[in-house]
Amino acid sequence: MSMAIQYSYLGWSFKISMMKELVLCLLVLLTNASSSYARLLLNTTQEEVVEFREQHRRAMLANGLGRTPPMGWNSWNHFQCDITEDLIKETADAMVSTGLADLGYQYINLDDCWGELNRDSKGNLVAKSSTFPSGIKALADYVHSKGLKLGIYSDAGNLTCSKKMPGSLGYEDQDAKTFASWGVDYLKYDNCDNNNIDPKERYPRMSEALLNSGRPIFFSLCEWGSEDPAIWGKSVGNSWRTTGDIEDKWESMTTRADQNNKWASYAGPGGWNDPDMLEIGNGGMTTEEYRAHFSIWALAKAPLLIGCDIRALDDTTKELLSNSEVIAVNQDKLGVQGKKVKSNDDLEVWASPLSGNRLAVVLWNRSSSKAMVTAAWSDLDLEPGTSVDVRDLWLHSTQSSVSGDISAELESHACKMYILTPI
């Protein structure tokens, strides 16, 4: 009879047989080693090797990052390549002064165009001297001094998407160590100029490099959903784009909500579906459309990365982004992505289970005219006799002892968001 031991690493625990211990230790050290060779040595099945490697990688990723969806700001949607270290410092200052940091927005993320086109003589990435003269480490130190975290951008290809910076393909270990030495906390990793190499080969290389960098770094895969990263992304990173780039338009936002919805079952603590960053405050949609944007992103447990200029927030934008009750749905510890549960002529019901046996619900009128939207208890998998308290998250009011259904008359493109608590 073979003996068994308990293998435990960073909170992940599972049993392996003593006779296979050696090959599994080798696989920990050499995760790219040939599994066929390992099976020849100790007759380990392919399924066992795959399962072990998956669990080991997840154990390494289970470093406290991404237990809830990340919240913060990214430079691209509003500024694109027009970024400087002064802008980033001012944005960090504004994140604190507006109260957004206190609500959980913690990442200040540089997107493309922060670096020089050419690496230095040792092959290192270099901050662009004309716009980031103090360098990224000094910038990270400043952001950290505000109680925030700094994110950076690279690409799993030869060049970034702007073609103004080198990508990290073939430089994964070196660049990961550079990011760690600078104090970077988050990496958005794009998909341009990729030599037509399968992303399932390119992205794990950076994943391993980050894990070996000596610093916990949130890994955001920006693969655009082209090879269904929801299926394989959780063994590689902490979030993965399920869509192409968002635009500040109603049609773009709703399309990305729908594309992201199909992958709901793959998201959870440590790894999240990402329908791209928020456009709220950039001016291309109405207030009610932005309200729906924020509500659906929150319900879908999407990263909440602000994409406007937070140095100049108007009152309406600040109110939308600062709704602590909606944010609490996004950050709920249960970590179950909400999804569309009913759709009839662009009248939709979305729902998400929450901790404490509660349920978040969005009623959404995507039609071109005013309409009544109703969620019956059967739509929400509630027993017919269930009575609930209904909390309106945008009006901050509660209706007690509701049963049977909830309804709202909604203007075109408007929504309502509730939490239902059984009583």
C-alpha positions, 0 to 999 in steps of 0.5 A: 500500500502506498503512503500519502503525504499532504502537500501545502503551499500558500494555503493550497493543500492536496495529497500526493503519494510518496512514490510520486513525491520526487517527480512532483518536486521536480515539476515544482522546480521545473514547471516546463519539464516534459510531463512525458519524461516524468511519467516514464520515470514514475508512471504518473498519469498525464491527468495527474501531472496537469492537475498538479501543475494547475494547483501549484501555479494557483498556489503560487498565485494565491498571494492575496492579490485579486481576492476581489476585483481590482479597483483603481485608475488607468491612463489610456481611455482619457489620455492615451499616449499623452502621459507624464510623471506630473500627471500621474502624481496629480492623479494619485493626489486626486485619488486621495483628495476626492475620497476615491482611495478610501472607497477602495480605488487603489491602483494608479496604472500607466498604460502604453507610451511610458518608455523609450523605444529602445532598451538600454545597453544591458537590455533593460526597459527605460522610462521615457526621459522627456515625460518621466525624467525621474524614472518609474521607481521614484514615481512608484515611491511617490504613489506608495507614499499616498497609500496607493499602488502603481501599475505599469504596461507592457506587451506580449510581443516585440512592440507595444500597441502604440509601436512606441515602446519595446514589448517583453516577448523574449525578455520576460524574466528581465522585465519582470525583475525590472518591474519588481525592482521599481516597486510595480504592483500591477502589470497590464500585458497587451497582445500586439506584434506577437509573431502569431505565437499562441497566447497560451504560450506567451502569457504563461512565460510572463506569469512565471517571470512575475512569480519569480520576480520576488514581488507580488504583482497583479497580472492582468492579461490583455489578450482581447478575448481572442483565444477565450482566456476565461478558459485558461486564464485563471492558471496564468493571471489575476484577470483577463480581458474577454473583449476588445477595447471599449469605446465611450459609446453606448453600443460599445459598452453594451456589446462588451457587457454581453461578450463578458456575460458568457464567461461568468462561470469562470470568474472568482476570487483570484481571477476575474473576467475583464470587459475593459475599463470604465468610460464614466466621465469621458462624455460620450454617454448620458448619465443614465447610460453611465449609471448602467455601465457602473451597475453592470460592471459592479454586478459582473465583478469586473475590475473597476478601473476609472478611465477619466481625468479624476483631477477634474471630476464633475459632481455627477461623475463623482457621485456615480463612481463613489456609490459605496453600496454599488462598490460593495456588490463588486467587492463582495467576498463571495466573489460570484460574477453576476449574469443576465438571467432574463431578456425580452425585447431589450428589457433585461434582468441581471442577478448575482448571489452575494454573501449572507444569502443576499441577491443583487439585481439590476433591472435594465431597459436597453430599449429606445423608449420608456418601459416597465421591467419586471423580475419575477421570483422565478427569474431569480430562483427564489421560492414563490413565498419568499419575502425580502427587503429590497434595498435600492442602491442608487436611491439609498432607500429600502422597501420592506417585505416584498414578495412575488416580483420587483418592477420599475418603470425605466427611461430608455437605457436606464437601470435600477440596482437592488439588493434583496435580503430574505426575511 
